[in-house]
Amino acid sequence: MYVTKNLYESYATFIDVPDHEFFHHAVQAAIQRLEDGQLDDVDVDKIKQELTPVVYCSSVVSKTKDDNIIARTELNQRSTKKYLIIDADYNIGEEDESNRVRNRLLELSEELKCKLVLYPTVSYPLKPRFRAVLFATRSMNDVSYHQAMTWLYEQLGVSATDNNDFRVTTNHNLPVFTDEKQLEAIYDNTEDENYGFLDNALWKLYPKIKSKRSKKKQFVPTKSKYDDIKLSRFQAVQGAKELARKSEMLDYGYFWRVVHSVARAEIMGQITNELALTMMNIFASATTDEATRSDWEYSNRLEYNKTLSSLQGSEERLYKAKPLFSYDEWKKYVKFEGEVLSNETQSTGKTLS
């Protein structure tokens, strides 16, 4: 399952757990947050923008171990789902229609003995909105997912409130509860062994859309002007220290991208392996806790060696990594022909090597 902490993260992280278990635990985690009072006195807009996790898909086409963190833009071409999900976004005054769809979903679950999760949105009970999740036996791409959702809405006898429900690339907010009344609207039979998964054959005869996914283009490696830059050790270390002070370095997704950039720099011959590992130790100083820092120094070096090996074996992944010296923390030391370094940079007394 690919998720982000909120809608504004650029990279999604893979969680290796079956779809139905994932949604079950997501509901339970949301209940626990409510009971623990974690969202007490938090503004609703802040909850929606920063504290609502998002799910994107079950997996991606041709997934490898290097896809455990992936750019959301790449998911548009590779995402697959083993779940069907409905955004039942009804407004004030549409409570009867919302209840009718909800009851029909419960009936369908009983008729087909299929697993079902229903959870209200943060707008409930003011607005009778909820999400409904069912689970398929096999993965679906953009074409088969459209078939599945067409079948599902036909079974419900209603039109979609959001046509994006038919797209396999549509993301969905995971449950966040702020009101005890919302707990009454939860339904979850995923732990009941009497209920199983939907057979994909149910929708295989439904009309197929034409896939909008582009054919995979041959990758053409392109070097950046920053790949030929070499900085002094002092400048390289100073940049790493500045970067370690950024709050973004506490986010694993951001750190993961930086590690790829450092590996690219080593492969390009811009830094030595010893300097790369020194940077990993410096990045561990993003935490002020001594015990945590020691753990991070070890895990950072371990992560780096894995990443270095991965990029050495994949030219495409190598060139997709951002050049290290294009980050602002190092860019200020870079001088291209015809450019003049800033006074601040010149005052370091260090030169490009």
N, C-alpha and C positions, 0 to 999 in steps of 0.2 A: 504494500500500500504506500503510495506517495503522498506525503503531507507537508504542509508548512505551518509555522506557528500562527501566522496570520496571512491575509491576502496580499501583503506588500513584500513578502520575501521573494527573491528572484529564483532561488534554488529550492527544489523539493527533495525531501529525504525519504528513503525507502525504509519501511518497517516490514520485516518479514514475518507476517502473521496472516492466517486465513481471513478472508474478507468478513465472514460473519462474526468471527471472534473479535476482529478489529472494531466493528461497529458496536458490538456488545460492550467492549471495554471503554469505548469512547463515551457511551451513555453513562456507564458506571463512574467514570472519571468526572464527568460533568455533575453528576449527583453529589459526589464527594466534595467537589469545589463549593457547591452550594451549601452543603451541610457544614463545611469548615469555615464558611463565611469569607472565603477568599475574595469574593466580588462585592462584598458589602460596601456601600457608599461609593462604588466606582461608577462613574458616568457611563450611561448606556452607549453613547457614541464611542467612548474609549474602548468599551467591551467589544463593540462591533468591529472597530478598526484595528485594534492591537491585540485583543485577548481571545479572539475567536479562531480556533484552528481550522484549517481547510484541507479537504481531501480532493485529490485530482484523479487518481485511477488506481487500479490494482497492480499493474505492472507495465512494462514496455516491451515492444517487439525486440527480439534478439537480446534480451537483457544479459549483461555480464556483471561480474563483481565490481567492475569499475563504474557501474550505473547506480550505485547506492545513493549518490547525490547527483542530481541532474538539473540542468536549466529548465525552467518551466516552458520556455519557448521550444525546447526539443520535445517536450511531452506532446505538443500539438501534432507531431509527425509519428510518434511511436506509442502513444498510450493505448492500453487495453483495459477492459473491465470485466470482472466476473460478478458484478452486482448491477442491478437496475435501480435507479434512484429518481424519485419524483420530488420536484419543488411544488408543493401544494400551497401556493401563495394567494390565499383568499383574503379579502379585505373586510373591514367592518360592515356588517349587514349581510355577509355571505356565509354565516355560520351554518345554515341548513345545508348548503352545497358542500361545505367542508366536511360536515359530519356524514353526508351521504357517501362521499368518496372514501372517507376513512372506514366506514362500515363495509363498503364494498371490498376494500383491501383485506379486511379481516375475513370476510366471506371467502375471498379468493384463496387466502392462505389456508383456510379449512378445506376448501374443495380440492386443492392440489397438494395439501399437506406440505406446504413450502414455508421455509423460514421467512420471518418478516420482522422488521424493526420500524417503529413509528416514534418520532420524537418531535416535539414542538420547537418552533424557533424562539428566539429571544423576545419577539414581539407578542407572543402568546401570554395571556388570554385576550389582550386588547384586540389583536387581529388573530383570526382562527387559522393560523399558518402552521404547517408541519412538513416534515420530510418523511418519505416512505422508502424503505430499502428492501429489495428482494435479492435473491442470490441464484446465480446460474451455475450449471455444472461445468461449463467450459468458458474460456476467455472469449471476449468479443472485441473485434476491431471496429472501426468507424461504420462499416457497412452493416455488419451483423448487429451492432448495438442499436442502430436506427430501426432495424427490423424488430428487435426485441421490444423497444419502447413503443413502436406502432402496435404490436400485439398487446402490450400491457394496457395502453389507453383504450384499445378496443374492448378489452375485458372489463374495464371500469365504466365504459359507456359515457365518457366525458372527453372534452378537448383539453389539451395541456394549457395550464395557466402561463407556462413559459416554454416556447418552442425550443429553447436551448436544451430542454430535457432529452431531445433526440440525438444530441451530439455527444460522442464518447469523450470529447475533450473538455466538456463543461465541468467546472469545479463546484464544490458544494461545501457550505459551512457545516462543520461538525457541531454536535450539541453543546450549548452553553445555557445553563439554567440560572435564573436570578429570582425566581418566585416559586414558592412551594406548590402553587396551583399547576405549574408546568409539569411537575412530577406525575400528576394524575393523568396526563395525556400521553404518557410513555407506554408503548407496548413492545415487548421483546420476547420472542419464543425461540431465540437462536440456541439456547441450551437444552431445548427439549428434543430428544432423539427421535420423537415421532414425526418431526418435521425435517424435510430435506431441502434439496436444491432443485430449481427449475430445470427441466430438460430443454436444451437449446433447440431440439426438434420442434418445439411448440411454435416457433416463429420462422422456421427455415423457408417456408413457402411464401412469406410476405414479400412484397416488392422490395427490390434492392436499389439503393441510391448509388450514384456514381461516386466512387471515392475521390475526395478532394486532396488526398495526400499525394505529394509529389513523389515521383520515382527517385530513388536514391541517386544523387549525382556523384560522379567520380570526384573524390577529394583531391584538391590541388593545394599542396602546402605553400604557404606564403610567409616569407620572413618579414619581420617588422624591423623598422630602422633602429628600434631599441635593442634588437638582438646582437648588434655589433658593438654596443657600448660596453666599455669596461671601466668600472669605478675603482678607486683605491679601497683598501680594506677598511680604512677609517670611515669613508663615506657609506660603504655598504652596511657597516655595523650601525652607524648613526641612523640610517634610514630604518633599519630593523627596530632600533630602540624607540624611534618615534611612532612607528606603526604599532608596536606592542602597547603603547599608551592609549590607543584608540579603543573606545568601548566596543566597536564592531568585532574586535579580535576575541571577545568573549562568546561570539556567535560561531558555532562550529561550521556553518555553511560558508561564512566569510573566511575563516581560518583555512578551511579546506581549499578554497580558491587560491589563497596566498601560497600554500604549500605547493600547489601545482606550478605556480609562477616561479618559485625558488628552484624547483626541479628543472623547469625549462631553462633557467639561467645556467644551471650546472651543465646540462646537456649541451648548451650552446657555447660552453667554455668561458662563460663570463665570471663564474665564481668556482672555487674549489669545493670538493665534498666536505672538507673540514670547515670551511666558512659557512656552507649550507647548514651543517649540523649546529654550528655556533648560533646561527639565526634561529634554529628551532628552540634552543635553550633560552634565547632572548625573548622569543614569543611567549614562553611559559611565564614570563614576568607580568603577563596581562592580569594574573591573579595576585593578590597581596597575601594570600594564605601560604605560608611556607611549606606545609605538608602537601597542599594541592600543587604548588609550583614544582616540587620534586617529582610528583606523579606525572605532571604535564611534560616535564623535560624528557622523561623516559618515553611517554606515549607519543610525543611530538616527533622524536627521532624515529620511532617505530613506524609511524604514519608516513614520515618522509621517505624512508627507505622503500616502503611499499609503493608510494606514488612515483618515486624515481624509476623503479623497475617497470611500472605500468606505462609511463611515458616513453621509456626507452624501447618498449615493445610495440608502441602505437604512434606512428607519425601523425595521424589525425588528432589524437588526444594531445600530443605535444604542441601542435600549432594552434589548438583551441585554447590552450592556457594563456592567460594574459602575461605579456612580457613583464618581468619583475621591475625593470627600471622605468616602466611607464607609470608606476604608482607615484603619486605626488611626493611621497616621502623620499624617493630617489630621483625623481624627475628634475628636481631643482639643481642636482649636481651634474646633469647631462648637458653637454654643449655640442650642438651640431654645427657644421660649417656655416659661418656667417652669423652665428648667434653669439650673444654675450651673456655670461653668467651673471646672476644677480649679485649685488654687493654683499648680501648676507652669505651667499655661497662662497664668494671669493675670500671672505674674511676667515674662513676655516683654515686657510693656509694649505689646503690639500689640493692636489691636482688630479685630473683623470689619468689613469694608467692604461 
